[in-house]
Amino acid sequence: MTPNAAIRLLNSEIVQVVGCTEPAAVAYAFRTLVRQLPVAPVPGSFRAELRLSQDAYRNASTAVVPRLKVPGILAAAAAGLASRADDFNVFADFDLRRARAFMKNPSWLKIVPVRRQGLFVHAQLPGLRTGITLAGRHDRIDKLVVFGRDRTPREKPLPAPPTLAEIFKLARARDPQLEALARDFILRQVPAERGYAPETQIARRVAGRMSGYAHPVMTLTGSGNQGIFIGLPYRRLYARQGDAILPAVVFSLLAQTTLSAKNDRLSADCGLATKAAPALAAGLAFARGAGPAEIRRIFRNVPARLAGLTCEGAEPACGRKARRAFRAVAGFLPA
């Protein structure tokens, strides 16, 4: 993998978002769909159907939508219909009164969980031959049909996640552009709250995000919680070590993409345990000179230590899980 390919891969996986990414995917689907219509939908007469994979349904059902301060799929869809955003960050700018108008009568939306895993969101307008499917990544439009015509955006295939050998090579290369991307990730991450220990800072930020706080978060492989978990410790180290810590950040970011491909973007297992914790530990170990054999052990041992962490939904309890996951990797941090 070349540095340019790594940059392209990471740029697709690092997105700034307000709110939880599963309800944001629901909102993004509706925001994209209604922009294809000649007339804006009207509360009271608009009808839609939404099909969700089990994993997307679980998280979108429990996370609180920012500003609306209401959890659930209906709130996410309503915010999407009222969104003014031009990208995936749909909750950053939406008409609050219009969203509430769609929430007054929930019968306009039929929600159907489907027997699929991972990220899958399909919204359609009955009788209009108009629908959109998101699959794979939270912001990836797999299919868009408007009045029977295929309007699916054509995108260049992304590079495959790097091998461990490629991660070592890229982190050691000290490519200026790749390190600039890593620096941007940690400096634009939601800042820590002063006066708290690192594990408490992470736990509070994760729990607050699940509760509907409107802090912009740098997501990583579709997860804001995992972005916070990796970003905040490195932000603290960057304040002390400067650019010397950036190769470790690059290592963790690329390791996260590889672990995400192996463990699925969404699953019944907590992603902090299967992806973010081993990715953070691996980058910190790399910074102190660890070789491939030790990194492989980290990829095995850290998830094994956190085997009891499962995903019951996007909820404040995620903060408690983040605290436990951080304790499992705290020993890799420099004194």
C-alpha positions in Angstrom: 0.0 0.0 0.0 1.3 3.4 -1.0 0.9 6.5 1.3 -1.6 8.0 -1.2 -3.7 4.8 -1.1 -3.6 4.9 2.7 -4.7 8.5 2.7 -7.6 7.7 0.4 -8.6 4.8 2.6 -8.5 6.8 5.8 -10.2 9.8 4.3 -13.2 7.5 3.6 -13.1 6.1 7.1 -12.6 9.4 9.1 -15.7 11.6 9.1 -16.8 14.3 11.5 -20.3 13.7 12.7 -22.7 15.0 15.4 -24.6 12.2 17.1 -24.5 8.4 16.8 -23.7 7.1 13.3 -26.5 4.5 13.0 -29.4 7.0 13.5 -27.3 9.4 11.3 -27.3 6.8 8.6 -31.1 6.6 8.8 -31.3 10.4 8.6 -28.8 10.5 5.8 -30.9 8.0 3.8 -34.0 10.2 4.1 -32.1 13.5 3.6 -30.6 12.1 0.3 -33.9 10.6 -0.8 -36.2 13.6 -0.4 -33.7 15.8 -2.2 -34.5 13.9 -5.3 -38.2 14.8 -5.1 -39.7 17.8 -7.0 -41.6 18.9 -4.0 -40.5 18.8 -0.3 -42.5 16.2 1.8 -45.4 17.6 3.8 -46.1 16.3 7.4 -49.4 14.5 7.4 -49.3 13.3 3.8 -45.8 11.8 3.5 -45.4 8.0 3.7 -42.2 6.0 3.8 -40.9 2.5 4.6 -37.6 1.8 6.3 -35.8 -1.6 6.4 -32.9 -2.0 8.8 -30.4 -4.8 9.5 -30.5 -6.2 13.1 -27.3 -4.3 14.1 -28.4 -1.0 12.6 -31.9 -1.4 14.2 -30.4 -2.1 17.6 -28.2 1.0 17.7 -30.6 3.4 16.0 -33.4 2.4 18.3 -31.5 3.4 21.5 -29.3 6.4 20.6 -30.6 9.9 21.4 -30.9 12.2 18.4 -29.1 15.5 19.2 -31.2 18.7 19.6 -34.4 16.6 19.5 -33.2 14.9 22.7 -35.4 11.9 21.8 -34.1 8.4 21.1 -35.2 6.1 18.3 -35.5 5.6 14.6 -38.5 7.9 14.1 -36.6 10.8 15.5 -33.6 10.1 13.3 -35.8 9.9 10.2 -37.6 13.1 11.1 -34.3 14.9 11.5 -33.2 13.6 8.1 -36.3 15.0 6.4 -35.6 18.3 8.0 -31.9 18.4 7.5 -30.1 21.2 5.7 -26.7 19.4 5.7 -24.9 18.6 2.4 -23.0 15.6 3.7 -23.2 12.8 6.2 -23.2 15.1 9.2 -27.0 15.4 9.0 -27.7 16.2 12.7 -25.4 19.3 12.6 -28.0 21.4 10.8 -31.7 20.6 10.7 -35.0 22.5 11.1 -36.1 21.6 14.6 -39.7 22.6 14.2 -40.1 20.7 11.0 -38.6 17.6 12.5 -41.0 17.8 15.4 -43.9 18.2 13.0 -43.0 14.8 11.4 -42.7 13.2 14.9 -46.2 14.2 15.9 -47.8 11.5 13.8 -45.5 8.5 13.6 -47.8 6.5 11.3 -46.0 8.0 8.2 -43.1 5.7 8.8 -43.2 1.9 8.6 -40.1 0.3 10.2 -39.2 -3.2 9.3 -36.2 -5.1 10.8 -34.7 -7.6 8.4 -32.5 -10.7 8.9 -29.3 -9.1 7.9 -26.1 -8.2 9.9 -23.7 -5.3 9.6 -24.7 -1.9 8.2 -27.8 -2.0 6.0 -30.4 0.8 5.7 -33.1 0.8 3.0 -35.7 3.7 2.7 -38.4 3.7 0.1 -41.4 5.7 -0.9 -44.4 3.4 -1.5 -45.9 3.6 -5.0 -43.2 6.0 -6.4 -40.5 3.5 -7.4 -38.1 5.6 -5.3 -35.7 4.3 -2.8 -32.2 4.3 -1.4 -29.9 1.6 0.1 -26.9 2.2 2.3 -24.6 -0.8 2.8 -21.1 -1.4 3.9 -20.1 2.0 5.2 -22.6 4.3 7.0 -22.4 6.9 4.2 -22.1 4.6 1.2 -25.0 4.7 -1.2 -25.2 1.2 -2.6 -28.4 1.9 -4.6 -30.4 5.0 -5.4 -33.5 4.7 -7.6 -35.7 7.8 -8.3 -39.0 7.3 -10.1 -37.7 4.0 -11.5 -34.4 5.5 -12.8 -31.1 4.3 -11.4 -29.2 7.4 -9.9 -26.6 5.4 -7.9 -23.4 7.5 -7.6 -20.4 5.8 -9.2 -17.4 5.7 -6.9 -13.9 4.4 -7.4 -13.3 1.3 -5.4 -11.4 1.9 -2.2 -8.0 0.2 -1.4 -8.2 -2.9 0.6 -7.2 -2.5 4.3 -3.4 -2.9 4.7 -1.6 -5.9 5.9 0.4 -5.7 9.2 3.6 -5.5 7.2 2.2 -2.6 5.2 1.1 -0.8 8.4 4.7 -1.1 9.8 6.1 0.2 6.5 3.7 3.2 6.3 4.1 4.2 9.9 7.9 4.1 9.7 8.0 6.1 6.4 7.0 9.3 8.2 5.0 10.5 5.1 4.2 14.2 5.7 0.7 14.0 4.2 -0.2 10.8 6.0 1.0 12.3 9.3 -0.9 15.5 8.6 -4.1 13.4 8.3 -3.3 11.7 11.6 -2.7 15.1 13.3 -5.9 16.5 11.9 -7.8 13.5 13.3 -6.6 13.9 16.9 -6.8 17.7 16.9 -10.3 17.9 15.5 -11.5 15.1 17.9 -13.9 16.2 20.5 -11.7 17.7 23.3 -11.4 16.1 26.7 -13.0 17.7 29.7 -10.6 19.2 32.1 -10.2 17.9 35.6 -10.8 14.2 34.9 -8.5 11.2 34.5 -8.1 10.0 30.9 -10.3 6.9 31.4 -13.1 9.1 32.9 -12.7 11.7 30.1 -13.2 9.0 27.5 -16.1 7.4 29.4 -17.9 10.8 29.8 -17.5 11.7 26.2 -18.8 8.4 25.0 -21.7 8.4 27.4 -22.6 12.0 26.5 -22.6 11.2 22.8 -25.0 8.4 23.3 -27.2 10.7 25.3 -27.6 13.2 22.5 -24.9 15.8 23.2 -24.2 17.9 20.1 -20.4 17.7 20.1 -18.9 17.1 16.7 -16.8 13.8 16.9 -14.3 12.4 14.5 -15.6 9.0 13.7 -13.4 6.1 12.6 -14.6 3.2 10.5 -18.1 4.3 11.2 -17.8 4.7 15.0 -17.6 7.9 16.9 -17.1 6.0 20.2 -14.1 4.2 18.7 -12.8 7.5 17.3 -13.0 9.1 20.8 -11.3 6.1 22.4 -8.3 6.3 20.0 -8.3 10.1 19.5 -8.3 11.4 23.1 -5.2 9.5 24.4 -3.2 10.5 21.4 -4.3 14.1 21.7 -3.0 14.1 25.3 0.3 12.5 24.1 0.6 15.0 21.2 0.4 17.9 23.7 3.6 16.4 25.4 5.5 14.9 22.5 4.4 16.8 19.4 4.9 15.2 16.0 7.0 12.4 17.5 3.8 10.6 18.4 2.3 10.8 14.8 3.8 7.5 13.5 2.0 5.7 16.4 -1.3 7.5 15.5 -0.9 6.4 11.8 -0.3 2.8 13.0 -3.4 2.8 15.2 -5.6 4.4 12.4 -4.5 1.8 9.9 -4.8 -1.0 12.4 -8.3 0.0 13.0 -9.2 -0.3 9.3 -7.7 -3.8 9.2 -9.4 -5.0 12.4 -12.7 -3.5 11.3 -12.6 -5.5 8.0 -11.9 -8.7 10.0 -14.5 -8.1 12.7 -17.4 -6.4 10.8 -18.3 -2.8 11.1 -21.3 -3.6 13.3 -21.9 -6.7 15.3 -23.1 -8.1 18.6 -19.6 -7.6 20.0 -18.5 -4.2 21.3 -16.3 -2.6 18.8 -14.2 -1.0 21.6 -13.1 -4.5 22.6 -12.6 -6.0 19.1 -11.2 -3.0 17.3 -10.4 0.2 19.0 -8.7 -1.2 22.1 -6.3 -3.5 20.2 -5.7 -0.7 17.6 -4.7 1.8 20.3 -2.6 -0.7 22.2 -0.8 -1.7 19.0 0.1 1.9 18.1 1.4 2.6 21.5 3.4 -0.6 21.5 4.8 0.3 18.1 5.9 3.7 19.5 8.1 1.9 22.0 9.6 -0.5 19.4 7.3 -3.5 19.3 7.7 -5.8 16.3 5.1 -7.8 14.3 5.0 -10.8 16.7 4.1 -8.5 19.7 1.5 -6.7 17.7 -0.1 -10.0 16.7 -0.3 -11.0 20.3 -1.9 -7.7 21.1 -4.5 -8.3 18.4 -5.3 -11.7 20.1 -4.9 -10.9 23.8 -6.6 -7.5 24.2 -10.0 -8.7 22.7 -9.7 -11.9 24.7 -9.4 -9.8 27.9 -12.5 -7.9 26.9 -14.5 -10.9 25.7 -17.4 -10.1 28.0 -18.2 -6.7 26.3 -21.1 -7.1 24.0 -23.3 -4.5 22.2 -26.8 -4.0 23.6 -27.3 -0.8 21.7 -26.0 2.8 21.5 -26.7 3.9 25.1 -25.0 5.7 28.0 -23.7 2.4 29.3 -21.2 2.5 26.4 -19.3 4.9 28.6 -18.8 2.2 31.2 -17.6 -0.2 28.5 -15.1 2.4 27.3 -13.7 2.8 30.8 -13.2 -1.0 31.0 -11.6 -1.1 27.6 -9.3 1.7 28.4 -8.1 0.0 31.6 -7.2 -3.0 29.4 -4.7 -0.9 27.4 -3.6 1.7 29.9 -0.4 -0.3 30.5 0.7 0.5 27.0 0.7 4.2 27.7 4.0 5.9 28.5 4.4 6.8 32.2 
